[in-house]
Amino acid sequence: MNRDRYDLPLTTSSDRAAAHYREGVDYMLSAWHGAEDAFDKAIAADPGFALAHIGRARLHQLNMEGGKARAMAAQARELVAGATPREKSQVEIIAAVIEGKPKVAIPAGEAHLDDHPRDAQVLSMLLGAFGLYAFSGRPDHDAAKLAICEKHAGHYGEDWWFTSYLGWSHTEAGNLGTGRKLSERAVELRAANANAAHGLSHVMFEQGDMEAGRVFLSQWMPAHDRQSFLHGHLAWHTALTLLDADDPAGALGIYEQHIKPADRPYPPLNIFTDGASLLWRLSLAGQTGLEEHLRDIAAYGEKHFPQAGAHFADVHFALAAADGDAFDARLSQLEARAADGKLLPGRAAIDLCRGVLAFATGDNDGAIRLLEPAMAELARIGGSHAQRELWEDTLIVACLRAGQGDRASGRISARLDRRPSARDEAWARAARGDTA
């Protein structure tokens, strides 16, 4: 019987279909371009191969091709009837994700892994900055990611994909030394692994090792296929290092070359959140002339996220359209979702949006009043520490602009205790009133 790379049985009699499927899964797990083509070839070699169909459906979902994703998931459900219980379970879990049923997918995924711990396709869906745990609304999702990795670590050994995500999970849980060691090892095990490069970029950011992060990415990215879906996000990481070095013009150049909407082959959630957040950070750094870019990214958000529902997109929508009518409409939708119990991060997401609006309109005291208490719930919006830091950045700048340097100093000091940052040092001087 054919098997996947983790030695799990595959219900296909076609060696070619199994080989293409293994290739497609490796491309998915390494965030590398080519998974779509590999799954298409697997389906062509064996049209009845259910796991190839559900893998392709998942890629459609990531690219926000909802109709295609649901149709292929439905087809996978029909085809998997004669497959193994493990394959049937995997199809149901991924289909639940595609259908927007995380409360079904998470417990089903956890139970599935108890029986099939080496099913990396299922484990991978729980992990990551945009994974099921991160977008669950729970405040302890970083700890949850690490816990499930450690629970199943004995089944993976030094597997290149698992090492990538074990390192990432340690980093996000605050274990930076372990996270860096594992992330560096993951890059060594498979250099053509954007997830490993991403994890290493994060731990360098968290350690304040900005120059090392910039050098690493400058050396690693030329070999990375620009069609791979993490390419724009890794460019975003380079831009963060430039902002810390007080080079907003360089960061804006990164945005224009790699991130801004321009028919890029990246998932819309990545393009929108990376674009909106980088433009906001540029504004905080004093960069002017961003109005056209903000209009472009707001229009992109309206096109791909026309209604509230993807809460990580919704809080970023506020950054791009904070002073427009579209923001008011989105906020009303978020209020309605909260009232119906459908807003997973709770009212913290609304307060973050309202705080951004206050800041954008020059009401720094109002921004402080809204953002400060929301910091305790910030993790509930998901994403990574690096992504969420933007809202604390905004709070710090609001304090500085409101003449409340003492209030800003406490947060800045806590950050500098964790890691060095030239930008935070500059803010610390401003909080002290040091103009030298």
JOFENWO-V969695 format. One record per residue. N is the residue number from 1. SS is DSSP state (a for helix, b for strand, c for the rest). BURIAL is b if it has 16 or more other C-alpha atoms within 10 Angstrom, else e. Layout:
# JOFENWO-V969695
N:SS:BURIAL / N:SS:BURIAL
This chain:
# JOFENWO-V969695
1:c:e / 2:c:b / 3:b:b / 4:c:e / 5:c:b / 6:c:e / 7:c:e / 8:c:e / 9:b:e / 10:c:b / 11:c:b / 12:c:b / 13:c:e / 14:c:e / 15:a:e / 16:a:b / 17:a:b / 18:a:b / 19:a:b / 20:a:b / 21:a:b / 22:a:b / 23:a:b / 24:a:b / 25:a:b / 26:a:b / 27:a:b / 28:a:b / 29:a:b / 30:c:b / 31:c:b / 32:c:b / 33:c:b / 34:c:b / 35:a:b / 36:a:b / 37:a:e / 38:a:b / 39:a:b / 40:a:b / 41:a:b / 42:a:b / 43:a:b / 44:a:e / 45:a:b / 46:c:b / 47:c:e / 48:c:b / 49:c:b / 50:a:b / 51:a:b / 52:a:b / 53:a:b / 54:a:b / 55:a:b / 56:a:b / 57:a:b / 58:a:b / 59:a:b / 60:a:b / 61:a:b / 62:a:b / 63:c:b / 64:c:b / 65:c:e / 66:a:b / 67:a:e / 68:a:b / 69:a:b / 70:a:b / 71:a:e / 72:a:b / 73:a:b / 74:a:b / 75:a:b / 76:a:b / 77:a:b / 78:a:e / 79:a:b / 80:a:b / 81:a:e / 82:a:e / 83:c:b / 84:c:e / 85:a:e / 86:a:b / 87:a:b / 88:a:b / 89:a:b / 90:a:b / 91:a:b / 92:a:b / 93:a:b / 94:a:b / 95:a:b / 96:a:b / 97:a:b / 98:a:b / 99:c:e / 100:c:e / 101:c:e / 102:a:b / 103:a:e / 104:a:e / 105:a:b / 106:a:b / 107:a:e / 108:a:b / 109:a:b / 110:a:b / 111:a:e / 112:a:b / 113:a:b / 114:a:e / 115:a:e / 116:c:b / 117:c:b / 118:c:b / 119:c:b / 120:a:b / 121:a:e / 122:a:b / 123:a:b / 124:a:b / 125:a:b / 126:a:b / 127:c:b / 128:c:b / 129:c:b / 130:c:b / 131:c:b / 132:c:b / 133:c:b / 134:a:b / 135:a:b / 136:a:b / 137:c:b / 138:c:b / 139:c:b / 140:c:e / 141:a:b / 142:a:b / 143:a:b / 144:a:b / 145:a:b / 146:a:b / 147:a:b / 148:a:b / 149:a:b / 150:a:e / 151:a:e / 152:a:b / 153:a:b / 154:a:e / 155:a:e / 156:c:b / 157:c:e / 158:c:e / 159:c:e / 160:a:b / 161:a:b / 162:a:b / 163:a:b / 164:a:b / 165:a:b / 166:a:b / 167:a:b / 168:a:b / 169:a:b / 170:a:b / 171:a:b / 172:a:b / 173:c:b / 174:c:b / 175:c:e / 176:a:b / 177:a:e / 178:a:b / 179:a:b / 180:a:b / 181:a:e / 182:a:b / 183:a:b / 184:a:b / 185:a:b / 186:a:b / 187:a:b / 188:a:e / 189:a:b / 190:c:b / 191:c:b / 192:c:b / 193:c:b / 194:a:b / 195:a:b / 196:a:b / 197:a:b / 198:a:b / 199:a:b / 200:a:b / 201:a:b / 202:a:b / 203:a:b / 204:a:b / 205:a:b / 206:a:b / 207:c:b / 208:c:b / 209:c:b / 210:a:b / 211:a:e / 212:a:e / 213:a:b / 214:a:b / 215:a:e / 216:a:b / 217:a:b / 218:a:e / 219:a:e / 220:a:e / 221:a:b / 222:a:e / 223:a:e / 224:c:b / 225:c:e / 226:c:b / 227:c:e / 228:c:b / 229:c:b / 230:c:b / 231:a:b / 232:a:b / 233:a:b / 234:a:b / 235:a:b / 236:a:b / 237:a:b / 238:a:b / 239:a:b / 240:a:b / 241:a:b / 242:a:b / 243:a:b / 244:a:b / 245:c:b / 246:c:e / 247:c:b / 248:a:b / 249:a:e / 250:a:b / 251:a:b / 252:a:b / 253:a:e / 254:a:b / 255:a:b / 256:a:e / 257:a:e / 258:a:b / 259:a:b / 260:c:b / 261:c:b / 262:c:e / 263:c:e / 264:c:e / 265:c:b / 266:c:b / 267:c:b / 268:a:b / 269:a:b / 270:a:b / 271:a:b / 272:a:b / 273:a:b / 274:a:b / 275:a:b / 276:a:b / 277:a:b / 278:a:b / 279:a:b / 280:a:b / 281:a:b / 282:a:b / 283:a:e / 284:a:b / 285:c:b / 286:c:e / 287:c:b / 288:c:e / 289:c:e / 290:c:e / 291:a:e / 292:a:e / 293:a:b / 294:a:b / 295:a:e / 296:a:b / 297:a:b / 298:a:b / 299:a:b / 300:a:b / 301:a:b / 302:a:b / 303:a:e / 304:a:e / 305:c:b / 306:c:e / 307:c:e / 308:c:b / 309:c:b / 310:c:e / 311:a:b / 312:a:b / 313:a:b / 314:a:b / 315:a:b / 316:a:b / 317:a:b / 318:a:b / 319:a:b / 320:a:b / 321:c:b / 322:c:b / 323:c:e / 324:c:e / 325:a:e / 326:a:b / 327:a:b / 328:a:b / 329:a:e / 330:a:b / 331:a:b / 332:a:e / 333:a:b / 334:a:b / 335:a:b / 336:a:e / 337:a:b / 338:a:b / 339:a:e / 340:c:e / 341:c:e / 342:c:e / 343:c:b / 344:c:b / 345:c:b / 346:c:b / 347:a:b / 348:a:b / 349:a:b / 350:a:b / 351:a:b / 352:a:b / 353:a:b / 354:a:b / 355:a:b / 356:a:b / 357:a:b / 358:a:b / 359:a:b / 360:a:b / 361:c:e / 362:c:e / 363:c:b / 364:a:b / 365:a:b / 366:a:b / 367:a:b / 368:a:b / 369:a:e / 370:a:b / 371:a:b / 372:a:b / 373:a:e / 374:a:b / 375:a:b / 376:a:e / 377:a:b / 378:a:b / 379:a:b / 380:a:b / 381:a:b / 382:c:b / 383:c:b / 384:c:b / 385:a:b / 386:a:e / 387:a:e / 388:a:b / 389:a:e / 390:a:b / 391:a:b / 392:a:b / 393:a:b / 394:a:b / 395:a:b / 396:a:b / 397:a:b / 398:a:b / 399:a:b / 400:a:b / 401:a:b / 402:c:b / 403:c:b / 404:c:b / 405:a:b / 406:a:e / 407:a:b / 408:a:b / 409:a:b / 410:a:e / 411:a:b / 412:a:b / 413:a:e / 414:a:e / 415:a:e / 416:a:e / 417:a:e / 418:a:e / 419:c:e / 420:c:b / 421:c:b / 422:a:e / 423:a:e / 424:a:b / 425:a:b / 426:a:e / 427:a:b / 428:a:b / 429:a:e / 430:a:b / 431:a:b / 432:a:e / 433:c:e / 434:c:e / 435:c:e / 436:c:e
